[in-house]
Amino acid sequence: MIRAMKLAVKKHKESYLLMTPYMLFFLAFTILPVIICIVLGFTYFSMVDAPRFIGWHNYVRMFLDDDVFIIAVKNTLLFAFVTGPIGYLISFLVAWMINDMPRTLRSIATTIFYIPAIAAPSVYPMWFQVFSPDEYGYVNSFLIRLGVIDHPIAWLLDPKYMMGVLILIQLWLSLGISFLAFIAGLQTIDKSLYEAGVMDGIKNRFQELWYITLPSMVPQLVFGAVMQIVASFSVADVSIELAGFPSTDYAAETIVTHLRDYLNIRYELGYTSAISVVLFLMMVFSSRLTTKLLHKVGS
């Protein structure tokens, strides 16, 4: 095997030489931090004293002694399983529908639909006003006028409503994440495949979608799925900006907000690293599972 690797390097040495700068940066800023994080997960490190090896203690503490972490895992999975698949499906359906529009109209529709992805940090005040806890909030005002409620509801402070509102807002924010990849994938499909499909007996748009469109853009579907998974599992800003940090009874706590708590406030870097490793494994498992499912599309 080593001999084969040496022969491959010798045969394609120019290609490896050109890849060297990228590989060095990838090694320094991606692979190395992950390895360091895994190692620190087995230590107690207060960022003042030197790291002290404590074995699996951080992981045992995380799952058996940290009740807030369990809440954070449940909330993160709720965000992931609701906003991930729904956002992914809506993004693809909208991309598929506007793909046949004239070029100018398609460009305008693409820009409008991608706005949530680029304007996310600046729209939190708007959502705060919409779900304001007093009678001047748009939702409370609307529902009171309709007679649905007789007093204002603290949508972002009451644990009964908090997660539902945040999931709704996060779903809106995530719609543009995979959208551009889907538009690009739809534009690269060879049109002659559809003509061949008609000759082979394809009768309607949904058969065309399942047997031609989806199998032809599997790389874009996988890319969009990975981006959606990462965004769904790393939800934090929407919770912090709208529900507070920490939120009421930790009702909107996610793994990333829990991680920030132990990193930026408690300075427990060893425990933070262990939380990061758990989140990393959840993302890798979800990505692998989704990729396998997507490669069966059209089969």
NORTA-V135454 format. One record per residue. OMEGA is omega in whole degrees, -180 to 180 (* if undefined). Layout:
((OMEGA) (OMEGA))
This chain:
((179) (178) (179) (178) (179) (179) (180) (179) (-179) (-177) (-176) (-174) (178) (180) (179) (178) (179) (-179) (-173) (180) (-180) (-178) (179) (179) (179) (179) (-175) (-171) (178) (-176) (-177) (177) (179) (179) (179) (-180) (179) (-180) (-179) (178) (178) (-177) (165) (-175) (-178) (-179) (175) (176) (178) (178) (180) (-176) (-180) (177) (-176) (-173) (-179) (-179) (177) (179) (-177) (-174) (-176) (-174) (-175) (-179) (-179) (178) (178) (176) (-179) (179) (-180) (180) (180) (178) (177) (176) (-174) (-175) (178) (-175) (-178) (-178) (-178) (178) (179) (-178) (180) (180) (-179) (-178) (179) (178) (-180) (-177) (-177) (-178) (-178) (179) (171) (-170) (-177) (-180) (179) (179) (180) (-179) (178) (180) (-179) (-176) (-178) (-178) (-179) (-178) (-176) (-176) (-173) (-175) (-175) (-176) (-180) (176) (179) (179) (178) (178) (180) (-178) (179) (-174) (179) (-177) (178) (174) (-174) (-177) (179) (-180) (-179) (-178) (178) (179) (178) (-178) (179) (177) (-180) (175) (-177) (177) (178) (-172) (-175) (179) (-179) (-179) (-179) (-175) (-169) (-175) (179) (180) (-178) (178) (178) (-179) (179) (177) (178) (-179) (-173) (-174) (-176) (-172) (-177) (-171) (-178) (178) (180) (178) (180) (180) (-180) (-179) (-176) (-179) (179) (-177) (-179) (178) (-180) (178) (177) (179) (178) (178) (-178) (174) (176) (-169) (-176) (-175) (-177) (173) (177) (179) (-173) (-173) (-177) (-173) (-176) (178) (-178) (-178) (178) (179) (179) (178) (179) (179) (180) (180) (180) (179) (-179) (180) (180) (-179) (-177) (-178) (-177) (179) (178) (-173) (-178) (178) (-178) (-175) (-172) (-176) (179) (-177) (2) (178) (-179) (-179) (-178) (-175) (-180) (-180) (174) (-179) (-178) (177) (177) (178) (179) (179) (-178) (-180) (-171) (-177) (-176) (178) (175) (-173) (178) (179) (177) (180) (178) (177) (180) (-180) (179) (179) (179) (-180) (177) (180) (-179) (180) (-179) (180) (-180) (180) (-179) (180) (178) (180) (-178) (179) (176) (-179) (177) (-178) (*))
